Amino acid sequence: MSTFLQDFAAFAKANGYHIFRVTEILQGESETLELHPVPRCQNSYSVAKVFVVTALGMLWDRGLLRTDDRITDILHRFLPNGIDPRWEAVTVEDAILHKLGLPGGFLDIDLKDCPAYGTDFLGCIFSEPFITDPCRTYCYTDAAYYLLSRVVAALAGMPLDDFLREELFLPLQFAEAAWTRCPKGHAMGATGLYLHSADMAKLGEVYLRGGLYGGKRLISAEWAQTVLEKGYELSPIADTGAYGKRGMYGQMLLVQPRTQRVVAFHGFSPKSIGDLNLFAAKYA
C-alpha cells in the first residue's frame, strides 16, 4: 500500500471522517484502499456534474454544441406555453456556471424526494419563478445540470447515461455505472451517479492527461483546458495547485498536476470534509 493511502486513511480516521474507499492513480498506476466494507458502487453525488461537463465536451468536439448556444433553442420541442421570456437569453454556459436565476437547492433530489417535483422535471424548471435575472448571478442549483442532461439527450439522440456508457464508461472499462433517472427516463445529471471509486478516478486521469486515458483520446485537449480555465465544475483547491470536485457527504475527485496524482474517494460524513480535501490536495 502506498504511503499516501496509509496517511490519508490515518488522517480520515483521526478526524472522524467516515470514508468507505479511496483510490490513488499515480503516474498511471491505480491502487485502492478500503477503509470500511460497504458495496463498491456508491453515489458520487455532485461529482456527477463533472461527467455531465465531459459529455458536453464530447458534443462540443463533434461540432454539435457551442457553449453560447441557447437552452431554449436546443430544447424548443419541450418548452411549455407561457414561459418567462428571460429564458431566451440563457445559454449552455450559463447552466454550466449555475447562472440560471433559480433558487439554490431547487431540484435537489438528495434533499427532497423526486415526487415533490411531479413527473415533468423540465416543465417544473421552466415554470419555477426566477429569484434574480438569469445569466448574471451565481446560485448553485441542481436544476442546471438536469437541464444539461436534457441538452445532451437532445443533441446525442439518447439519454445522457446511455451516451456516456458508449463514449466513456465502456472505453474506460468501468466495473459498474448507474444513474438515477427522472420519471421520463432522463439521467438527473446533477447527482445520483453510482460508481466505484477506482472508476471515478479514471475521469480525473483524463483531465490530468489533457483528454487522454491510456493513450486513447476521450475529449480534446481544448475542451479539457476550457474546463479548467473556466471552472466548469473542476475548481482550484486553495493554493495547493490541485483542482477537483466534491460531492455531498464525503465524495471527492481530486487532481494534482504537480505530482501527476489523481485521488478519488467515497464516504458518508455528515460534517464538512473540507479539511480532508485540503489534506489530500497538499499531500498529493
Buried (B, 14 or more C-beta within 10 A) or exposed (E): EEEBBEEBBEBBEEEEBBBBBBBBBBEEEBBBBEBEEBEBBBBBBBBBBBBBBBBBBBBBBEEBBEBEBBBBEBBEEBBEEEBBEEBEBBBBBBBBBBBBBBBEBBBBBBEEEBEEBEEBBBBBBBEBEEBBEBBEEEBEBBBBBBBBBBBBBBBBEEBBBBBBBEBBBEBBEBEEBBBBBBEBEBBBBBBBBBBBBBBBBBBBBBBBBBBBBEEEEBBBEEBBEBBBEBEBBBEEBEEBBBBBBBBBBBBBBBBBBEEBBBBBBBBBBEEEBEEBBBBBBBBB
